[in-house]
Amino acid sequence: MDMTIFQIESNKVLPKQGSFLISAPYLKDYHFSRSVVLLVEHGEEGSMGIVLNKHFHYLLTLNDLVPELEFAPRIPVFKGGPVSRETLFYLHRLKDLKGALPLGNGLYLNGDFEQMKRYILEGNPTQGVVRFFSGYAGWQGEQLLQEIEENSWMVSNRLSMDLLHPMQKDLWKNSLTELGGKYALWARYPKYPTLN
């Protein structure tokens, strides 16, 4: 049996805007353990991304944060990362939203928030169309490339899952499985191996 299949190493794919970072199974950082991050910016000065599969321990809704939306349907806000938690980000499929940043795969980031509020107040669908996040993940300079070199992250340029669905508890496992080969094996790596 080839024992190297159990050796955890990055797939050495270079990240770019719109790529997905999938954390290694042993990464113990509280904010990034078993996380999937969508990169919204990557360059010489650093990288920025939104964690797609973390939620707050308490229910935080957009309605709580934006008084004009108090009586709109409840829209959850997810944990986008540990940096600037007071900043709101939104990932969506609304290509006509003014100022939205295209990320590829039919996804856009942010845009005219007044237009977004009108979209919500008019009763348009939000589930599967837009997700809101508080905060982001950030890396300075070459920090992200170094973490990839240290085997903390795998990089994927496309995921087949519906990233705008609010329930993402299996996103990490499914993302690794989708990479195939030994990565699919790692997806079954227990979160707490000492309990096995």
C-alpha positions in Angstrom: 0.0 0.0 0.0 1.2 3.5 -0.9 1.6 5.2 2.5 2.2 8.6 1.0 -1.6 8.8 0.5 -1.8 9.6 4.2 0.8 12.4 4.0 -1.0 15.7 4.0 0.3 18.1 1.4 -1.0 21.0 -0.6 -2.1 20.3 -4.2 0.3 23.2 -5.1 -2.3 25.0 -7.3 -1.6 28.7 -7.3 -4.4 30.9 -5.9 -6.1 33.7 -7.8 -9.2 35.9 -7.5 -12.2 33.5 -7.4 -10.2 30.5 -6.2 -11.3 28.5 -3.1 -9.0 27.7 -0.2 -9.8 24.4 1.5 -8.1 24.0 4.9 -6.0 21.0 5.6 -7.7 18.5 8.0 -5.2 19.2 10.8 -5.4 23.0 10.7 -6.4 23.9 14.3 -6.8 27.7 14.0 -10.1 28.6 15.5 -11.2 30.7 12.6 -10.0 28.4 9.8 -10.4 24.9 11.0 -12.2 22.9 8.4 -13.0 26.0 6.4 -13.5 26.9 2.8 -12.5 30.5 1.8 -13.5 32.2 -1.4 -10.6 34.5 -2.5 -11.9 37.9 -3.6 -8.4 39.5 -3.9 -5.0 38.1 -4.4 -1.8 39.9 -5.3 1.7 41.0 -4.2 0.4 43.2 -1.4 -1.7 40.4 0.1 -4.9 38.4 -0.1 -8.5 38.7 1.1 -11.2 36.1 1.2 -14.6 35.3 2.7 -15.0 32.2 4.8 -18.1 30.4 3.4 -18.9 27.8 6.0 -18.8 29.4 9.4 -21.6 30.8 11.4 -21.9 32.7 14.7 -22.8 30.8 17.9 -25.8 33.2 18.1 -28.2 34.0 15.3 -27.1 37.3 13.7 -29.5 38.7 11.1 -29.2 41.5 8.5 -32.5 42.7 10.0 -30.7 43.3 13.3 -28.0 45.3 11.6 -30.0 47.4 9.1 -33.0 49.2 10.7 -34.8 49.6 7.3 -35.0 45.8 7.0 -36.5 45.3 10.5 -39.8 43.9 9.0 -38.3 42.1 6.0 -37.9 38.3 6.1 -35.1 37.2 8.5 -31.8 37.0 6.6 -28.9 35.4 8.4 -25.4 36.9 8.5 -22.5 34.5 8.6 -18.9 34.7 9.9 -16.8 35.9 7.0 -13.5 35.9 8.9 -11.8 37.4 11.9 -10.8 40.8 10.3 -13.1 43.9 10.5 -16.1 42.1 11.9 -18.0 45.4 11.8 -17.8 45.3 8.0 -20.6 43.7 6.0 -19.9 41.7 2.8 -22.4 40.1 0.5 -21.9 37.4 -2.1 -24.6 37.1 -4.8 -25.7 36.3 -8.3 -27.2 39.7 -9.1 -25.1 40.7 -12.2 -27.0 43.9 -12.6 -26.2 45.2 -9.1 -24.2 48.4 -9.7 -20.6 48.3 -8.5 -20.6 44.5 -7.9 -17.2 42.8 -8.2 -17.4 39.8 -10.5 -15.6 36.7 -9.1 -16.3 34.2 -11.8 -18.6 31.1 -11.6 -21.5 33.6 -11.8 -20.7 35.0 -8.3 -20.4 38.7 -7.4 -19.2 40.5 -4.3 -20.9 43.6 -2.8 -22.2 46.4 -5.0 -24.7 49.2 -4.4 -26.2 48.5 -0.9 -29.1 50.8 -1.4 -30.1 48.8 -4.5 -29.6 45.6 -2.5 -32.0 46.9 0.2 -34.6 47.8 -2.4 -34.2 44.3 -3.9 -35.0 42.8 -0.4 -37.8 45.2 0.5 -39.5 44.5 -2.8 -39.9 40.9 -1.7 -37.4 39.3 -4.1 -35.9 36.0 -3.2 -32.7 36.0 -1.1 -32.1 32.3 -0.3 -29.8 30.9 -3.0 -29.3 34.4 -4.4 -27.4 36.3 -1.8 -25.5 35.5 1.5 -24.3 38.1 3.9 -21.1 37.9 5.9 -19.5 39.9 8.8 -15.7 40.3 8.5 -13.2 38.7 6.2 -10.0 36.7 6.1 -6.8 38.5 5.2 -3.1 37.7 4.5 -0.3 40.1 4.1 2.2 40.0 1.2 3.4 36.4 0.6 1.7 35.0 3.8 -0.9 33.0 1.9 1.6 31.5 -0.5 3.8 30.5 2.5 0.8 28.9 4.2 0.1 26.9 1.0 3.7 25.9 0.9 3.4 24.7 4.5 0.5 22.5 3.4 -2.2 24.4 5.4 -4.4 24.9 2.3 -5.5 23.2 -0.9 -6.6 25.4 -3.8 -9.5 24.7 -6.1 -10.5 27.0 -9.0 -14.1 25.7 -9.1 -16.5 24.0 -6.7 -19.8 22.4 -7.9 -21.7 23.1 -4.7 -24.3 25.8 -4.3 -22.2 28.3 -2.4 -25.2 30.6 -1.8 -27.3 28.0 0.0 -27.4 29.0 3.7 -26.6 25.5 5.1 -22.9 24.8 4.4 -22.0 22.4 7.2 -20.6 19.8 4.8 -18.9 22.3 2.4 -15.4 21.5 3.7 -15.8 17.7 3.4 -17.5 17.9 0.0 -14.9 20.3 -1.3 -12.0 17.9 -0.4 -14.0 15.0 -1.8 -14.5 16.9 -5.1 -10.7 17.2 -5.4 -10.6 13.4 -5.6 -7.7 11.0 -4.9 -6.0 11.3 -1.5 -7.9 14.5 -0.8 -11.2 12.6 -0.8 -9.6 10.3 1.8 -8.6 13.3 3.9 -12.2 14.4 3.9 -12.9 11.5 6.3 -10.1 12.5 8.6 -11.7 12.8 12.1 -11.9 16.2 13.6 -10.7 14.9 16.9 -8.4 11.9 16.1 -7.6 11.2 19.7 -11.3 10.4 20.4 -11.2 7.4 17.9 
